[in-house]
Amino acid sequence: MSTKVGVVGAGYWGPNIIRNFNQNPACDMAVCCDIEEKRLAHMKGLYPRIDVTTDFESLVNDPSIDAVAICTHVSAHYPLAKKALQAGKHVLVEKPLTAKVEEAEELVALAKANDRVLMVDHTFEYTAGVNKMKEIIEEGLLGDILYVHCSRLNLGIFQRDINVVWDLAPHDISIILYATGLKPTSIRTVGMKLLHPKVEDAAFVTLKCGNSSSAVIHVSWVDPLKIRKVSVVGTKQMLVYDDLDPLSKIQIYDKGVDNPPHYDTFGEFLCSYKYGDIHMPRLQEAEPLSAMCKHFLDCIQTGATPRSSGESGLNMVRLLAASDASLAANGAEIEIKF
């Protein structure tokens, strides 16, 4: 039996979700909802079979609709998801889950109380590269993780209701939480308002993860280069994930540093650098959004907990709220409590 889905939002991200649900044989992509008649007419032209509406209430109260995907501005996520869950729908929400911690907590509790699937679109958790990275780290090939460095830079797209950390950093934070096993205990964010007087459009985020590991995330809307790169430095080997590299998204470097505990001469005192081979494992590529949509439908059918569950979305919002607190305190270190 196919799952009947309605999608709210036909702007930037919604059409990608609609396309992937429409292509999945386990899904009946039934309704698209948006406040813009022109966007609805465009979606109707692309998918004549689906219904379109500007009335969210009619969508969410339709008993034939099993699930709702919400692809709107962050400020609208909470009220729309709450109504959908209260109406007994399974819910998929574009990242981040909500704009406030209290809102995310309420949605998680509501989904649990109504026995509904609540899932967040942390897209990179469904990429072949990130899952290969997770596999390599869990096999211990890198050794203990010393630090992670992430760069997510581009010129635009500018947001008006959230800063660059809320817009871009969730991708890298979700990669860190999902693939590396690191658990942040504090956050420090330094941001810059370069083109916007009220919104940070470039920022550096530092996550402290226990006593010996850390992660640094550089995000920007105002960089001349488009970069989507994650470097993981371990005690045995190092790994680079470059999402924009079409041929070698994952590169494992057999490099390291040996610091001898004892030495008799200055020459022996110098650190010993190890330079080995570079290994580029083959990936079985698939569109991440297709995998994510399929996972959402599978969880509805089986009752399984989603990989990017409501709880993981809540943890993300907690991190982002702590980042805002750090920004407000001029880059002070803020403790994180999950």
C-alpha positions in Angstrom: 0.0 0.0 0.0 1.5 3.3 -1.0 1.9 6.2 1.4 -0.1 9.3 0.3 2.0 12.5 0.8 1.4 16.2 0.8 4.2 18.7 0.5 4.0 22.2 1.9 6.2 24.7 0.1 7.0 24.9 -3.6 9.8 27.5 -3.4 13.5 26.5 -3.3 13.6 23.1 -1.6 10.0 21.8 -2.0 10.2 21.0 -5.7 13.2 18.6 -5.1 11.2 16.8 -2.4 8.1 16.6 -4.6 10.2 15.2 -7.5 11.7 12.4 -5.4 8.4 11.4 -3.8 6.8 11.4 -7.2 9.5 9.0 -8.5 9.1 6.6 -5.6 6.7 3.7 -6.4 5.9 3.3 -2.7 4.5 6.9 -2.6 1.4 8.6 -3.9 2.6 12.2 -4.3 -0.8 13.7 -3.9 -0.9 17.4 -3.0 1.3 20.4 -3.1 0.5 23.4 -0.9 1.9 26.9 -1.3 0.7 30.5 -0.8 1.9 31.5 -4.3 -0.5 30.7 -7.1 2.3 31.0 -9.7 4.4 28.3 -7.9 1.4 26.0 -7.7 0.7 26.5 -11.4 4.3 25.7 -12.2 4.2 22.5 -10.1 0.9 21.5 -11.7 2.5 21.9 -15.1 5.4 19.6 -14.1 3.2 17.0 -12.4 -0.4 17.2 -13.8 -1.6 14.3 -11.6 -1.0 16.1 -8.3 -3.6 18.4 -6.7 -2.5 21.9 -5.7 -3.9 24.2 -3.0 -3.2 27.3 -1.0 -5.2 26.0 1.9 -3.0 24.2 4.4 -6.0 23.4 6.6 -7.7 21.4 3.8 -4.5 19.5 3.3 -3.8 18.6 6.9 -7.4 17.7 7.6 -7.7 15.4 4.6 -8.1 11.9 6.1 -6.6 10.3 3.0 -3.2 12.0 3.5 -0.8 9.9 5.5 2.2 12.2 5.7 3.2 15.8 5.3 6.6 17.2 4.2 7.3 20.8 5.3 9.6 22.9 3.1 9.1 26.4 4.2 10.9 29.2 6.1 12.2 28.0 9.5 9.7 30.3 11.4 6.8 28.3 9.9 8.1 24.8 10.7 6.8 24.6 14.2 3.1 25.7 13.6 2.8 23.7 10.5 4.4 20.5 11.9 2.4 20.8 15.1 -0.9 20.9 13.2 0.1 18.0 11.0 1.1 15.9 14.0 -2.1 16.8 15.8 -4.0 15.7 12.7 -2.3 12.3 12.9 0.1 12.8 10.0 3.7 11.6 9.8 5.9 14.6 9.3 9.1 15.3 7.5 10.6 18.8 8.1 13.3 20.6 6.2 16.3 21.5 8.4 16.5 22.9 11.0 13.5 21.4 12.8 12.3 24.6 14.5 13.6 28.1 15.4 13.4 27.4 19.2 14.4 24.6 21.5 11.0 24.6 23.2 9.3 24.2 19.9 11.4 21.2 18.9 10.9 19.6 22.3 7.1 20.0 21.9 7.1 18.4 18.4 9.2 15.4 19.6 6.8 14.9 22.5 3.8 15.2 20.3 5.1 12.7 17.7 5.8 10.2 20.4 2.4 10.7 22.0 0.6 10.2 18.7 2.9 7.4 17.6 3.9 9.3 14.4 7.2 9.4 12.5 8.9 12.8 12.9 12.0 13.1 10.7 14.3 16.0 9.8 15.9 16.4 6.4 19.6 16.2 7.4 20.4 15.4 3.8 24.1 14.7 4.1 23.4 11.7 6.4 22.0 10.0 3.3 25.0 10.6 1.0 27.3 7.8 -0.1 30.4 9.9 1.0 29.3 10.6 4.5 28.2 7.0 5.0 31.6 5.8 3.7 33.2 8.2 6.1 31.2 6.8 9.0 32.1 3.2 8.0 35.9 4.1 7.9 35.8 5.8 11.3 33.8 3.0 12.9 36.3 0.5 11.6 39.1 2.4 13.4 41.1 3.1 10.3 41.7 6.7 11.3 42.5 5.9 15.0 41.2 8.3 17.6 39.7 11.5 16.2 41.8 14.5 17.1 39.8 17.2 15.2 37.4 17.9 12.4 37.5 20.9 10.1 34.6 21.8 7.9 34.3 24.5 5.3 30.9 25.4 3.7 31.3 28.5 1.7 29.6 30.2 -1.3 28.4 33.5 -2.6 24.7 33.5 -1.6 21.9 32.3 -1.1 21.1 35.0 1.6 18.4 34.3 4.2 16.5 37.0 6.0 15.0 35.1 9.0 18.1 33.1 10.1 21.8 33.7 10.2 24.4 31.8 8.2 25.0 29.4 11.1 21.4 28.3 11.1 21.4 28.0 7.4 24.6 26.2 6.6 26.1 24.7 9.7 23.4 22.1 10.3 24.9 20.2 7.3 28.3 19.9 8.9 27.0 19.5 12.5 24.8 16.6 11.3 27.9 15.0 9.6 29.9 15.4 12.7 27.3 13.9 15.0 26.3 11.1 12.6 29.7 10.0 11.1 32.4 10.8 13.6 31.0 9.7 16.9 32.1 13.0 18.5 29.7 14.5 21.2 30.0 18.2 21.6 30.1 19.5 25.1 30.5 23.3 24.4 30.3 25.7 21.5 31.9 29.0 20.6 30.8 31.1 17.6 32.3 34.2 16.2 30.2 35.8 13.5 30.5 38.8 11.1 27.8 41.0 9.6 29.5 41.9 6.4 26.5 42.7 4.1 23.6 42.6 6.5 23.3 44.9 9.6 21.2 42.4 11.5 22.2 38.9 10.3 25.6 37.2 10.5 26.6 36.1 6.9 30.0 34.6 7.8 31.0 32.7 11.0 33.5 30.4 12.7 32.0 27.7 15.0 34.2 25.8 17.4 32.8 22.6 19.1 34.6 21.1 22.0 34.1 17.4 22.1 35.3 15.9 25.3 38.8 16.5 26.6 40.9 15.9 23.5 38.8 16.4 20.4 37.3 19.4 18.7 35.6 20.5 15.5 35.8 23.8 13.6 33.2 24.9 11.1 33.6 27.8 8.7 30.4 28.9 7.0 29.9 31.9 4.7 27.4 33.4 2.2 30.0 35.9 1.0 33.0 33.8 -0.2 34.1 33.9 -3.8 34.7 30.1 -3.9 32.1 27.4 -3.5 33.6 24.8 -1.0 31.9 21.8 0.7 34.7 20.0 2.4 35.3 18.1 5.7 38.7 17.0 7.0 39.0 14.4 9.7 42.4 14.1 11.4 43.0 10.9 13.4 45.9 9.4 15.2 46.5 6.8 12.5 45.3 8.4 9.2 43.5 11.4 7.9 40.4 11.7 5.7 39.0 14.4 3.4 35.4 14.4 2.2 35.0 16.8 -0.7 31.3 16.9 -1.8 32.1 18.8 -4.9 34.7 16.4 -6.2 33.0 14.3 -8.9 35.6 11.6 -8.9 37.1 11.2 -5.5 34.8 12.5 -2.8 36.6 10.5 -0.1 40.4 10.6 0.2 42.2 8.7 2.9 45.7 10.0 3.6 48.2 7.6 5.3 49.9 10.5 7.0 50.7 11.2 10.6 53.1 12.5 13.2 55.2 10.5 15.7 56.5 12.5 18.6 59.3 10.4 20.2 59.0 10.3 24.1 62.8 10.2 24.5 65.6 11.7 22.5 69.4 12.2 22.8 70.0 14.7 20.1 68.1 17.7 18.6 67.6 15.7 15.4 65.9 13.0 17.3 63.8 15.6 19.1 62.1 16.7 15.9 58.8 15.1 15.2 58.9 12.3 12.7 56.4 12.8 9.9 54.9 9.9 8.1 53.9 10.3 4.4 52.1 7.3 2.9 49.7 6.5 0.1 46.4 8.2 -0.7 43.5 5.9 -1.0 40.2 6.9 -2.8 37.5 4.3 -2.1 34.9 3.8 -4.7 31.4 5.0 -3.8 28.0 3.7 -4.9 26.5 7.1 -5.7 22.8 7.8 -5.4 20.8 10.9 -5.0 20.7 11.7 -1.3 17.2 13.1 -1.4 16.0 10.0 -3.0 17.5 7.9 -0.2 16.1 10.2 2.4 12.6 10.2 1.0 12.7 6.4 0.7 13.9 6.1 4.3 11.0 8.3 5.5 8.5 6.1 3.7 10.2 2.9 5.0 10.0 4.2 8.6 6.3 4.9 8.1 5.6 1.4 6.9 7.8 -0.4 9.4 7.6 1.8 12.5 11.4 2.1 12.6 13.1 5.2 14.1 14.5 7.5 11.4 18.2 8.0 11.0 17.6 11.7 11.2 14.9 11.5 13.8 13.0 14.2 15.6 15.4 13.7 18.6 18.4 14.4 16.3 16.6 17.5 15.0 16.1 18.6 18.6 19.8 18.2 19.4 20.6 20.3 16.3 18.3 23.1 17.5 20.0 23.0 20.9 23.4 23.4 19.3 22.2 26.3 17.1 20.5 28.0 20.1 23.8 27.7 22.0 25.6 29.2 19.0 23.3 32.2 19.1 24.0 32.6 22.8 27.7 32.5 22.1 27.3 35.2 19.3 25.3 37.4 21.8 28.2 37.0 24.3 30.9 38.0 21.8 32.1 34.5 21.2 32.0 33.2 24.7 32.1 29.4 25.3 28.6 28.0 25.9 27.9 24.6 27.5 25.8 22.2 25.5 23.3 19.9 27.2 21.6 17.1 25.2 
